[in-house]
Amino acid sequence: MNNRILTTHVGSLPRPERVVTQLFAQDSGLNYDPGEFDSVMEAEVKDVVARQVAAQVDVVSDGEMSKISYATYIRHRLTGFELGEMPRAVPRDLDDFPDFKERLAKLGATPKYHRPICTGPIAVKDLAGLHKDIANLKAATKSAPQANGTPRRAFMNSASPGVIAVFQPNKYYASTELYLQALADAMATEYEAIVAAGLDLQIDAPDLAMGRHIKFRDVDDNEFLRNANLQVEALNHALRNVPAERVRMHVCWGNYEGPHHHDIGLEKIIGVVLKAKPATVLFEGANPRHAHEWEVWAQAGREGRIPDHKILAPGVLDTVNNFIEHPRLVAQRLLTYANIVGRDRVMAATDCGFGTFAGFGAIHPPICFAKLASMAEGAQIASKELWK
Ligand SMILES: [Zn+2]
């Protein structure tokens, strides 16, 4: 029991300029010096953990410093992927507003980096990068202990089999099922290594929501949900050796400031989301398109559809604008969810990452940390209310 609401976030944090330079060097192979890459990452992970601690974040991450994006990093760790050019599906909401879509493109809001395509059998290739990430985060949390002297609790992100399958095209496996199965078998090694190292594992699964208006934009809801079920089955298989309470899962509709009016409603996906093994669910709860969906959670709670071991970690901060949410708004949001599942099953989180793709964050970095501090203040207000 913590006797208060803990705070966390979704994973990525703004990468400093020298981190971005290293990531693009690694991605392109030009001017890439592995020794320099490693020493920059080690120092910057330590720094970003210290900044989270200063903002009173309870469960911290490495800010995904060493990853150019949350899913494409897998090409360095698995066999079977080749870089290629594939036309990128545009989110359906942007198609309704072509001038706006053009404006985003002109602003360079669409990241340009290499795209892995599956062209061969998938297997674990090289986990040196993973082990370096783990060592850097563990060293950083040791040097920023909790009040009781123990190392700070931390989580590490990892891509779900589904998000890899949905966004990295398959040109090798005969069916989606076989592609997912191969990904699940290969990713299980990474999942188990993160948990064995004493870190919480965060599965990033935007495929379960964002997939609807991008990859599956031209099919109906049933077809999308049939695939989402396969993605969750593959994930659960990959997590078979990992206890549910050590895993959290992030679901989102895409971290971009756009109309989002074609986002599939939470009420349609909540069933498949709750079928996934991870005990903690992190989801969008702050932005104008999804903040109202606490009602869907409330109804699921009334109907007894939220399993007792599930912990809800709603986004109480929007991650695509520079407003600093008022701590009282943060507290109101947390109290709403505490009403649904009880005070011990709520954690404060963010809608998505703050720097989803290296070099393309919408948030001014110092404002990101000020938002996190406001989240901690709001969690304190709500905790006072809930534990009085
Ligand atoms: Zn997200």
Boltz pocket constraint, residues with backbone or C-beta under 6 A from the ligand:
constraints:
  - pocket:
      binder: B
      contacts: [[A, 10], [A, 206], [A, 250], [A, 251], [A, 252], [A, 253], [A, 254], [A, 255], [A, 351], [A, 352], [A, 353]]
      max_distance: 6.0
